[in-house]
Amino acid sequence: MLRRVDHHYILHTAPPWGVTRAMFTTLALVLSCLAFSPTLAAQVNNGSFGGPVIELGDAIIFPGEDHALLPLLITSETDIVSWQMGLEYDELLLSFDEVIFAGTESEMLQPILIPSPALPPYLGLQVIYAGGNSLPAGSSVLAAYLKMSLVDINLIPDGSSAGSGVGGIANESNPVLLTDLSGNTVIPTVIPGAVTAFDFPLFLIESQQATALDTVLSIPIRAWTDGPVTTFAMGLEYDEWIVCELTIQGSDFDDLTQGQWTVSEQPTATGIEITLESTGGPVPALSGETLGFLVIAMPLSVPGSWVIDLADGASFVDQSPVGNLLDGVITWWDHFIRGDANLDGSIDLADVDTILAGAYRGIPFPCPDAADINDDGAIDISDAITALQYLFSGSPQPPAPFPDPGPDSTDDPLDCL
């Protein structure tokens, strides 16, 4: 399963004795504006969850592979000491191998797995957290991966795919339950997932998520082939708000051909048709290597999601049509770092200048919500003072989202994108 890699941001701060001339200038501007500070707005309570949920995600068995890791996510208002459920799937296509905790929130919580006897298509699972540990409350907390394996590769039609739903159900030995620290149990809503197994060939546009800090995304285009290929052709369709360019430099295809390639692009009414050819001879069989990257600028209509479609009947390896086409979805969330008023990924004096320039000179904010560093629903002199106190006086860090990008959990009139 392809997952987005989180960005990491570094806060650049200076010790109190390293105050620069820029800080003196900023402090003077703060003091001059202090008399005009408006009344602070009241903070609004955070929103609440819609109810407990166990969600089984989707997973892909790529060509040439025999298994996939299906994510299991839990949403709960309280910490969870155990969860259990039955598992249902097509046992003619898939087998359940194991629960994997590595890389999940459960990894360091001493999870104990208690499976019931396997009676396909049902299998009971119970996970208990030992040593006084508990799975933290939250929305879509990754609790485990379920390893699902392909029973017989011959069940996948040539050049096509086969799939099975994977559901959570209540059976005699394992009802669907979440148990909290007080021993209270609740029956959660169960959202089923799916596993899809693909044969060669396959084109995939990688889905990505972005925040207000990401003005440009680089989206990989990947390919799977069962033999050497010289020419790749694909048709892309996307929304009129999308502006993108294709770059091949730095891709796996660029490395495999040692730079000996040509690319042609033909605009269409709804996107573009691309033909990529190796001029130095066929490249070896591919197993997910990148053909290139779509460089996409943040649309004017953010936040939101946009689909980059691989058009049916317009994709080929050499002269053979490709029927397995996985579209990409790019999503810009209204997420930011509290206090990063200029959206450069750090909090420093430049953010104080941005706050003052917007509050008192009318210069538009890149992200108003980020400039509201004290999270009171208004942008004024108090935000500049709070930023300076955090940077130079050891004051507590800003409210969430901080230090990583995230949503504003406070209901106020400010937004970001």
Helices and strands as residue ranges (DSSP letters): G 16-18, H 21-34, E 53-56, E 58-61, E 67-76, E 80-88, E 94-100, E 111-113, E 122-129, E 138-150, G 153-155, E 161-169, E 177-180, E 185-186, E 189-191, E 193-198, E 202-205, E 208-210, E 216-224, E 231-237, E 244-247, H 252-256, E 261-267, E 271-278, E 287-297, E 304-310, E 316-317, E 320-321, E 324-326, E 328-332, H 349-361, H 368-371, H 381-392
